[in-house]
């Protein structure tokens, strides 16, 4: 084979797999492993966005270390808040917290689910966005510096933080 396109899921998100493919002299069709590692964890991705001046939802740039810390931050940014697993995906390790009375239980549940799903209990907090829009833009680049995007697609119709319908172009 001259090239490998990993599809989606397991191998498409595995930086070590990409390193092995490149080491074998095969072209990997996808992002370089450094980009995967930088953007694979939500906390790291959030830090990179903040450093680049990209606006982000108010929240933490580090893992929550205690219930007391979570209560303090939630009070500062205001309820509702969303707890998110840093290593997460597919809606796992996410908990919407409407008020202070639910925070401790939600933090324990998010950490537990993050650990069992991803082997990492790191959880961070963001101000919950009520009725959010989920818009994605697919961008392809080659090794010659050419870039093309396929327009936007709407992915806002979800069930348990999982996309149900992807529509292009976005009706918004």
N, C-alpha and C positions, 0 to 999 in steps of 0.2 A: 504494500500500500504506500502511496505517496503522501496521503493526508488522512486525518481522522477528524470527523465531526461527531462529537459525543452525544448529540441529541439533547435531551433535557433530563434533569434529575441527577442521580448519583455521580457519574463520571464528569458531567459538565461542570460540577462545582468542586472538583478535587484537584488542587494545585499540584500535589505530588504526581498524580497521573499525567498532568501536562508536562511536568519536568521529565518524566520517563519517556514520553512520546518524543519530545524535542531531542533528548539525549540519544534516542535511537535513530535520529535523522529524519523523522517524519514530521510533516507540517501539521500543527494543531490548528483547527479552525475554531477559534474562540479567543477569549482574552488570555493574556500572559499570566503565569502563576502569581506574579507580584500584584497584579490588579485583583485577582481572585482573593488573595490573602488580605489586601487592603480593604476590599469592600465586602468580604464574606461575613465578618462580624459587624453587627449593627452599631455597636459602641465605637469601634474603630472607624467605620464609615461616617458616623455622625461627627466624630472629631475632625476627620479630613474635610468634611463639608464646612464645618465652622471655621477651620483654618483657611479655607479657600474663600471665605466670605459669602457662602451660600446660606440664605435664610433657612433656619430649621425651626420646628415647633419647640416652644419652651420645654426644657427638661434637663436631664442629667447627661453628662458626657463620661461618666464613670459608673461602674456597677453600684447598685444600692447595697450597702453593707449591713443595715439593720432596720428594724421597724421604726425606731426613733428617727433615723435619717429620712426614711420614706415619708413619715408623717410631717416632718419639717418641710421637705421639698414640696409635697402635695399642698400644704398650706400656702407656701410661697407662690406656686404657679396656679393654684386654684383647681377645684374639682369640677368636672370629672377628670381623672387621669387614666393613662393606659400604662400598664406594666408590660414590658416586652423582654423576651429572652434575647440576649445579644447574639447567640449562635442560631437563633430561631429561623424558622421558615414554615410555611404552610399553616400559619395561625397557631402553632404550638407555642406554649409558654407565654401567651398573651392573656391579660386579664383587664377588663374595664372596671374601674373602681369609682363608684358614684359619690361616696362620702367616706369620712374617717372610720366609721364603724366597720367597713368591709376591708380596710387596707391590710391589716395583719394577716388575715386568712387568705386574701388574694395574693399577697407576696409569697407566703408559704407555698401556695398552689402553683404559682408561676415558676418559682425556683425548682420545685419538685418535678414539674413537667419538663422544664428545660434540661434538668440533669438526666432524667430518664430518656428523653428524646435525642439530646445532643451531646451528653456527657459533660455539660458545662452549665452550672447553675446561675451564671451571671445574668442579672436582670437589671434593666434600667427603666427610667420613668419619663413619660412625655405627657404634656397636656393632651387630653383626648380631644380629637377633632370630631365634632358632631356632624353627622351626615357628610363624610369626606368623599371626595372624588378620587378615584384611582386611575390615573392616566399614565400610560407607558409609551415610550418612544424607542423603537428598535433602531440601532445605529450599527452599520457594518463598516469596517475599515480594512484596508489591505496593507501589505508591507511596503507599498510604493507611495503611501501617503494619501491615497484616495479614500473618500468617505461618502457614504450614502445613508439616508434614513428612509424608513418606510412609512413615514407619517405617524400619527398618534393612534392609540387604540384605548378605548374605554373599558376598564375592568372593574367598575364600581359595583356591579351586581355580584354579591358574594354571600356565601353561607359559611358561618364559623371561620371567617377570615380566609376563605378559599374562594378563588375566582370561579364563578359559575358560567358567566358569559363574557366573552371578549368581543367588542364591536369596533369596527374600523370603517370609516373614520368616526371619531367620537361625536355623538349628537350634540354635545355641549357647545 
